Amino acid sequence: MKVVVMGAGVIGVTTAYYLAKQGAEVVVIDRQSGPGQETSYANAGQLSYGMTSPWAAPGIPMKAVKWMFMKRRPLFIWPLISPTMWAWCARMVSNCNEESYRINKGRMVRVSSYSRDVMPELIAETGIAYDGREQGTLQLFRTAKQMAASQADQDILAEYGSPYDVLDRNSCIGAEPALAEVRHKFVGGLRLTADRTGDCRMFTVGLTKKCVEMGVAFHYGQV
C-alpha cells in the first residue's frame, strides 16, 4: 500500500510512523524546509489526555462574541461569503448544549485515553528524547460556580478512566508554589494527573529520523 501524508508536523510524522510500521510505503510532503516548522514548532507542549474538551460547549457563543471585542482577543473570525463556513458555524452553535457537550467530550476522552496508553510504547520502542515531564496539568477555577460546574467534566473523566484530583486553593498551591502570589484569584482546581508535557518539535524531529530509518520519504519545500 502506498500512502501520501500531507504535512510533516507532529500529526503527519506520527501517522507516517505507524503506517510504515504496518508495512505501507509512505511519502510525507511539506511546504517548509524541515519537519515541525509550523504549529508543531510553537506548540505549548501539553499531552492533554484529561484536559480535553470540545470547543462547542454551553455558553461558548456568548463568550465568543465577548472575546472578539477584547483588546487582546483570543478569537478572531474572518467572515467569508461561503455557505460552507456558515453551515459549519450553524452546526457548531447547535452543539453548544449540555447533552451534545457530554457526548462529544466522551468521544474525545476515549481517543485521548488511547493516546495516553500507546505513548509510552512509542517512546520505549523509539527511544526518543523530548524533555517529557510527568507532573500532570492543573486547571484553575476563579469562582466557586466554575468549580461546581466542573462536576460534569469530572463525571465524564471518571466514566472513561481518566484520573484526576479535585484540589482546594491550598492544595493547588502545594502542587504549584508559585500560585501563592495570586491565591486571591482562584478558589480551587482540577488536576489531571495523567497529563504530560514535553517539547513537541523535539519529538517531531526525533520521530522523523526514525521514519527515515524505516524508509519513509520526506519531500520538503513543496508548495
JONORDA-V222422 format. One record per backbone hydrogen bond with DSSP energy under -0.5 kcal/mol. NH is the residue of the N-H (numbers start at 0). CO is the residue of the C=O. If there is no record, write none. Layout:
# JONORDA-V222422
nh->NH co->CO
nh->NH co->CO
This chain:
# JONORDA-V222422
nh->2 co->24
nh->4 co->2
nh->4 co->26
nh->5 co->3
nh->6 co->4
nh->6 co->28
nh->12 co->8
nh->13 co->9
nh->14 co->10
nh->15 co->11
nh->16 co->12
nh->17 co->13
nh->18 co->14
nh->19 co->15
nh->20 co->16
nh->21 co->17
nh->22 co->19
nh->23 co->18
nh->24 co->0
nh->25 co->23
nh->26 co->2
nh->27 co->216
nh->28 co->4
nh->29 co->218
nh->35 co->7
nh->36 co->33
nh->40 co->37
nh->41 co->37
nh->42 co->38
nh->46 co->195
nh->47 co->45
nh->48 co->46
nh->51 co->49
nh->56 co->54
nh->59 co->56
nh->62 co->58
nh->63 co->59
nh->64 co->60
nh->65 co->61
nh->66 co->62
nh->67 co->63
nh->68 co->64
nh->68 co->65
nh->69 co->66
nh->72 co->69
nh->72 co->70
nh->77 co->75
nh->78 co->76
nh->81 co->79
nh->85 co->81
nh->86 co->82
nh->87 co->83
nh->88 co->84
nh->89 co->85
nh->90 co->86
nh->91 co->87
nh->92 co->88
nh->93 co->89
nh->94 co->90
nh->94 co->91
nh->95 co->92
nh->96 co->94
nh->100 co->96
nh->101 co->97
nh->102 co->98
nh->103 co->99
nh->104 co->100
nh->105 co->101
nh->106 co->102
nh->107 co->103
nh->108 co->104
nh->109 co->105
nh->110 co->106
nh->111 co->107
nh->112 co->108
nh->113 co->109
nh->114 co->110
nh->115 co->111
nh->116 co->112
nh->117 co->113
nh->118 co->114
nh->119 co->115
nh->121 co->117
nh->122 co->118
nh->123 co->119
nh->124 co->120
nh->125 co->121
nh->126 co->122
nh->132 co->196
nh->135 co->194
nh->136 co->191
nh->138 co->189
nh->139 co->137
nh->140 co->187
nh->146 co->142
nh->147 co->143
nh->148 co->144
nh->149 co->145
nh->149 co->146
nh->150 co->147
nh->151 co->148
nh->153 co->149
nh->154 co->150
nh->155 co->151
nh->156 co->152
nh->157 co->153
nh->158 co->154
nh->159 co->155
nh->160 co->157
nh->161 co->156
nh->162 co->160
nh->164 co->190
nh->166 co->164
nh->166 co->188
nh->168 co->186
nh->171 co->167
nh->172 co->168
nh->173 co->169
nh->174 co->170
nh->175 co->171
nh->178 co->175
nh->179 co->176
nh->180 co->177
nh->181 co->178
nh->182 co->179
nh->184 co->181
nh->185 co->182
nh->186 co->140
nh->187 co->140
nh->188 co->166
nh->189 co->138
nh->190 co->164
nh->190 co->188
nh->191 co->136
nh->191 co->189
nh->192 co->190
nh->193 co->162
nh->194 co->191
nh->195 co->46
nh->196 co->132
nh->197 co->44
nh->198 co->129
nh->199 co->197
nh->202 co->198
nh->203 co->199
nh->204 co->200
nh->205 co->201
nh->206 co->202
nh->207 co->203
nh->208 co->204
nh->209 co->205
nh->210 co->206
nh->211 co->207
nh->212 co->208
nh->213 co->209
nh->214 co->211
nh->215 co->210
nh->216 co->25
nh->218 co->27
nh->219 co->217
nh->220 co->31
nh->221 co->29
nh->222 co->220
